[in-house]
Amino acid sequence: MKLCFFLALLVCSVAALAVAPPKDAGRIWISDVTIISPESLDSIGIGSVLIEDGRIVRVQRGAGVRAPAGVSVISGKGRFLIPGLIDSHVHLASVPGVGPTQLFTQRKALPEMIRQYYEQLPRSYLYFGYTTLVDLAVVDRGVLDNFRRAPLHPDLYDCGPSLPVANGYPMSFAPPDARFQVFPNWILDPEHATGLPAGYDPAKHTPAAAVATVKAEGGICVKTYFERGFGRDRNLPVITPALIAQVRQAAHNDGLPVMMHANSFDAQKFAVDAQVDVIAHGMWNWGEFDGRPELPPEIKSLLDRIVAEKIGYQPTIQVMQGLRANFDPEYLQRPAVRKVLPAKLLAWFQSPQGKWFKKELAGDNPPDAVLRARYDRGPIGQVDQVVAYLAAKNARFLFGTDTPSAPTYGNLPGLNGYLEMQDLQHAGMSLQQILRAATIENARMFHLDPQVGTIEAGKVANLVLLSKSPLESADAYASVVTVFVHGQPIEREILAASH
């Protein structure tokens, strides 16, 4: 199941991309800290970092180095400094736990609840150390613009409007009379030119034209889909080999990586055959092999191709864990939930109205424990096996959460990333692989590595100071002390939601 189509039912607007950093704090010397940078994990040691005008200007190895004159000193003694984390799969316009109908009705009935959520949103990501985000499918440019205007916010990039095939996923979930306005960058399949709006211009819906739109809007990547559907919407039209080949050629001509929504065995096989750059989900749906206790040879063979061809892989385990959270009575009681959610929205989640999506997921309404077990044995267990196999082969993992992937309160900004890291460790990724996926590998795939992803002179000073080592446990990602955004130090607790 994949439900991020809900965020497509918002009203679209257009604005230019601009990553506006917070005001920097001048010259800062982070002293005597354990520096953990992903390009040099074999040479971890004590050192100091000099920041000037929002950038790293010196990385000095060794303990006890005297601070330069005229700097503000931040002691890193006993602490660990890592690059700011990158979540390369978010959907900022969508509100967790609020579906399309609820979003419009609640925006009218409870506008303060929605306003508080969007106001807290950038702080919630920073609270868990995420200093760079990539929004994969822009459906409300205004939300992104407001995000960038917040006093404290991560750097934000996006893929522009995504490229669905006409009347396919996720267009199919919007009403027929609205879907072509909600998804204006749709691709025309000449073999299935029915059910299209009157008067459309075919020249504006070729793969080349759709990619050009992404480029013109400042996108740094191209997002498309291979999804046959689920629930009441099945047997949807999917992108063809000829169309995806044209998308890939146009995107690569513009220097843009191609990302494909693909969460099943057949979808990921299509993605590999199509030579996409990133598979934007884990394989929780094995198709004809569902229910097998172990990975079948056919899936192993496909995973071997993913490794050999160095295709970026986003497991997004929290998509399924986020659905499972609806049947976990302890989820909303976690202390961390209060740190990332404003009071009004948290109270709404705990009300009968806020649990509407649980009723939709429950189906025949079995006990919560039964439903949790279904997820554990089914999609979560299957994607865990896939991740373990890829990890053992040292695949090219990219860190992304697909937050929020569905109208579930189980996908909360910032916290979802921390939980994803725990999922990945549980599934079999090493702590080194997790750190690299969330820093240098993301930076390289999206061509951000000249700016972020490592702790090196010349890079933007997006950094995270931890009280625990992320190479000892994924729990360390909850031990954030200070976040630096373009050199500005931000103490963690001022980022927490107020209650």
ABEGO torsion letter per residue (X at the ends): XBAAAAAAABBBBBBBBBBBBBBBAEBBBBBGBBBBBAABAABBBBBBBBBBGGBBABBBBEBGBBBBBGBBBBBABGBBBBBBBBBABBBAABBBGBBAAAAAAAAAABAAAAAAAAAAAAAAAAAAGBABBBBABBABAAAAAAAAABABBBBBBBAEBBBBBBGBOAAAABBAAAAAAABAABBBBAABBBGBBBGBBAAAABAAAAAAAAAAAGBABBBBBBBAEBEABBGBBBBBAAAAAAAAAAAAAAGBBBBBBBABAAAAAAAAAAGBABBABBBABAEAABGBABBBAAAAAAAAAAAAAGBBBBAGAAAAAAAAAAABAAAAABAAAAAABBAAAAAAAABAAAAAAAAAAAEAGBBAAAAAAAAAABAAAAAAAAAAAAAAAGBBBBBBAGOBABBBAABBBGAAAAAAAAAAAAAGBBAAAAAAAABAAAAAAAGAAAABGBBBBGBBBBBBBBABBAAABAAAAAABABBBBGGBBBBAAAABBBX
